[in-house]
Amino acid sequence: MEGLARAHQPQLSARRPQHPAAALGASRKAALALDETLRQTDDLVARIKAVGEHIEGRIAFSTSLGLEDQAILHAIAKSGIAKSGADKSGDVDVFTLDTGRLFPEVLETVELSELRFRLRIRLVTPEAAEVEELVARDGVFGFRHAIENRKACCEIRKVRPLNRALDGAQGWITGLRREHSDARSDVPLAAWDAERGLTKVNPVADWSTETLMDYIAANNIPVNPLHARGFVSIGCAPCTRAIQPGENPRAGRWWWENEEKKECGLHVNENGKEKEKAA
């Protein structure tokens, strides 16, 4: 599309370098300082600008095209920190994980958002050979037969592609909110992610659903049409259903499982405390 900001193409390294103790301490302090700065305002555009000012280097924004992510995408576009020229310092690399099993409505929302915000949303896909091996071993819908199978599917289709996309980034923006689940109730606005060696930013972590919906309405932000049909947390099509009024927002994800904490493994240290092993 002519006029769109080009998707940033990160240089992949074999392995993220280890941080010396002094540098690690400085990174944690910098993340805490950013968290404090973000707490000084609830204006989303101001928060995104602050992220661009505090983090040097590539900032990755992994969007699922959900309500939170659409609000953040709007703020990124309005903030002006995503650039289309050769200078990519402080730029935002917007991408989504195309697992191969997304709802068509998700991809339609990608195109609509690109047209509206004049930003390219990069599609990150799993390795074809790994998917073929997974399906050959577990079957087309083998993820419903055992939790271990489902976690393996998420690992191949989501976690590994995310890790590749984040490689070399200094910051990672997500749409996590504390209201999503008990497991996310303490998620900070910004924290050092020691697992990936970057600053993880959750700019709408403290927003209520009412605040989020008011922002979307006030700015006429395009949203996935599935939301109007009862889909709140939207993942892969075979693993997502609409929820009933009063149900937990994530009740529609992997609904055949009985685990209280149902995660795919993308967010393994959500509250900035000791790492918990997530699905």
N, C-alpha and C positions, 0 to 999 in steps of 0.2 A: 504494500500500500504506500503510495507516494505521500511523503510528508510525515510518516510515522517515525518516532524515535526507534532506531534499530536496537534489537536485543543485544545486550552485552554478551560477548562470547568469552568466558573465562578461560585462562590458561590452566589446564589441569596438571597437577603435580602428582607424583607417585604416592606421596604421603605428606600430610601436614607436618611441618617441623615442630619439634618439641620446644616449649617455651622455658627459658631459664627461670629459676625461682624468682629473681628480682623482677624480670619482665612480666612474669605471671602475676606477681603481686600488684604491679603497676596497672596491668590490664583489668584486674578485679576492682581496683580503686577507681579506675576510669569508668567502668560499668556502673559502679555505685554512684559516682558523680552524675552520670547521665540519668540514672533512675531518679535522683533527687531533682535534677533539672526538669524532668518530665512531670514530676509531681507538682510543680509550681503552676501548671496550667492544665486545663482540660480541653483546650483548643487543639484539635487534631492536626491542623495544618502547621501550627506553631510547634507541635511535638515532632512532626516529621522534619521540619526545618532544623530543629535542635539535633536530631539524629544525624542529619547531614553535616552539621557543624562539628559534632563531637567525634564522629568516626571517620578516620582517614582511610581511603581505599574503597574497594568495591563493597557495596551494600546489597545484599540479596533479599528480595521480597518473594516468598513462596506463597502464592495465592491459590486457594481452592475455589475462587469465585463465589464464596459464601458471602453473607451479609456483611460481616466484619471486614473481610478482605476487599469488598467493593468500596466500603467507606474509606479504607486505607488507600486504595488505588486512586480514588478521587482526590484525597489529600496529597498524595505524591504528585499527581498531575498539577494540582493547584499550587503546590509549594515551589515548583520549578527546579527541584533538585535532580530530576531525571533529564539528562542531556542527550542530544543526538549527534554531537560532533565527535571529533577524535579524542578530545580530553575526557577520560572516563574516571578521573579521580573524584571520589565522592559521589559517583553515579549510582543509580539504583538499577539492578538487574532484576526485572520482573519475570517470573516464570511460574508455570504450573506443572504438576506431575500428571502426565498423560499415561495412565496405567494400562490403557488398552481396553478398559471396561467402564469408561465414564458414561454418564447419561448424555444423550445428544444435546440436551438443554445446557449442559455445562459448556460444551464447545460453541454452542450458539452464543452463550454469554461472553465467551472469549472474544468472538468477532465483534459483538455489539460494543463491548468495553473498549476494544482497540479503536473503533470508529469514534466513540464518544470522547475518549481521553487522549487520543493521538499518541498512544504508547504501544509498543509491540510487547505482547506477552509470549515469552518463549516456552515452547512445549518440550518438556524433558521426559524421555521415554525409557523404559527398562531395556536391558540387554536382551535381544531376541533369543539368543541361545539359552540364557538362564530361564526365560519364560517357557521355552520348549521343553527343557529338562524338567521343570517344575510340573507342568501339565502331564508330561509322560509318566511321571512318578505318582502324582496324587489324583489325576483326572481333572476334567474341566471344572467341576464344582467340588473338588476334593477339600476345599477350605471349609466346607460345612460339616465335614465328617469328624474333625478333631481340631481343637484349639491350636495345637502345634502346627497343623496344616495351614490354618488361617494366618498364623504369625509368619510362617514361611512365605506365604503368598504376599503379605504386606512387605516383608523384607525384600523380596525380589522386585516387586512392582513399585514400591514407594520409598523404602528406606535407602536402598543403595543408589537409586537415581537422585534422591535428595542429597546424599553425601557427595556425589559427583558434582551436583550443581552448586553446593556450598563450598567446594574446595577452592581455596584461595581468597574467599571472602573475609572481610574483617567485621562485617555486621550482618545480622539476619533479622528481618522484620517478619512477624507472624501476626495472625489475628486472634490469638488466644484471649479468652475473657474468663474472669473468675467465676462468673455465673454458669459456665458450661457444665461443670461437674465438681464434686467434692475434691477430686484429685487436682483440680486447677484453682481451688479457692484462694490460694496464696500466691498465685503467679505474679511476679514483679513486673514493673514497667520496663525495666532493663536489668540484665544480670550477665555475668561472665559465664559462658558455656564452655567449661573445661573439656568436655567430651570432644567438641569440634574446634576449640581454640578461637572463638570469636565472641563478640558481644551480641546477645540475643535480646531483641527489643519487641515488646508486646504493647504497642501504643494505645490499644483500647482495652487493656486488661481490667481497668477499674470502671469501665462503662457498664451501665445497666442496659437491659434490653430496650427500655423506653428511650434512653439517650441515643442508642444506636439507631432505632427506627426513626426518631425525630430528625437525626442528622441525614439519613437517607431520603426522607420525605422533603426536607428543606432544600436539599441539593439536587433533587430529581435524579438520583443515582440509579442506573439500570441494575436490576437484580435477576437472579435465576428464577424463571417462572415456576420451578418446582416448589419454591417456598410458599406460594399461594395454594399449593395442593397438600400442605401439611408436612413437607420435608423441611426439617430444620438444620440438622447436621448432615451434609450430603457428601458421601464418599463414592465408591464404585457402585454401579447399578445393582449387581447381585447381592451387595452387602448393606443396602440402605432401604429403609421403608419409611413411610410417613408415620408420624406419631399422633397420639390422641391428646386432647387438651389435658394439661396437668402432668403429662409424662415428662421425665427428664429429657432435655434437648438431645442427648446422645443415646436415648433409648432405641432409636431407629437404626443404630449401627450394630451390625452383627447380633441381631435380636435373638438368635437361637442360642447365644451363650448366656451363662448365668453369672459371669464375673461382675463384681461391682465396678471395677475399674477396667474399662475397655478402651484401649489405645492401640494404635498401629505401630508405634515405635518411633514416630517422627519427633515426638517431644518426650525425651527421656528424663529431663530434669527441670520440670516446669516451675517449681517453686523456689529455685535457687538454693535448696537445701541438699542434703546428701542424695546422691543419685538413687532412684528406684528403677528397677527393671520393669519397663512397660512392654505391653504386647507389641 
